[in-house]
Amino acid sequence: MTDYYSIGLTDSDRVNTAIGGGIPEGSIVLIEGEDGAGKSALSQRFSYGMATEDAYVTYISTELESWEYVQQMHSLSYDVVDLLLDEQLLFLHANVDTHDEGKKRQLLARLASAETLWKADVVYIDTLSALLRNDPNYEAVIDEGNEDHVIQRLVTFLRQVTMRDKTIVLTIDPTSVRDDALRPLRNVADVYFQIETNAVGQEIRRKILVRRFQNMKTPVDDSIGFNVQQGRGISIVSRTVA
């Protein structure tokens, strides 16, 4: 029988209900979207809600430092301070903008060997594409067309982690890595969300296209509209088409 990590905040929004009541334990979740689509905001909402439901969460950001993360979460009305102090939520900044030589740049290897971050029930990597772009092993094989080997090793490692009933959530920008790298990640994902955006006047409309959702707790729509608003965070949008 599959257990689930509730996304929580059921008194505040409809996100948990829209996502079927939770994310299955032991799954790989892929959230794909271009820059500005809202994949980080969605991940932040998921991770915060899970932590409030007593799941131990690690959140790795390639963009935000710790103070920026706290500030960002506060702007979305997600108060993470107590969760961080209580070690329910571990935040780590992955500095990918270094050009130092040697082991320091072996980003994927360092990620896999960092035992502390993998102790959590759920691990968020936001964004995996930034780690790939700045890892020298990945860079070195792109021109040779062998990036699939690097990704397959990563996929094997991720599967080993999920076999311990841990869940991994990956965000990725499809415009920043090649399809050859994306294909194995898409294939291995138990839950695969694509975020699509459309500009309607001055409004940006966002929706999650549910490409795959194995072992869902309750039925999930193929398309889920959502907004990202300061002071309110993520809200699910129901639109009527005339």
Salt bridges, closest charged atoms under 4 A:
ASP13 OD2 - ARG45 NE 2.89
GLU32 OE2 - ARG186 NH2 2.74
ASP100 OD2 - LYS104 NZ 3.34
GLU139 OE2 - ARG105 NH2 3.92
GLU147 OE2 - ARG178 NE 2.79
ASP180 OD2 - ARG178 NH2 3.51
ASP180 OD1 - ARG183 NH1 3.41
ASP190 OD2 - ARG159 NH2 2.91
GLU196 OE2 - LYS207 NZ 3.36
GLU203 OE1 - ARG205 NE 3.50
GLU203 OE2 - ARG239 NH2 3.63
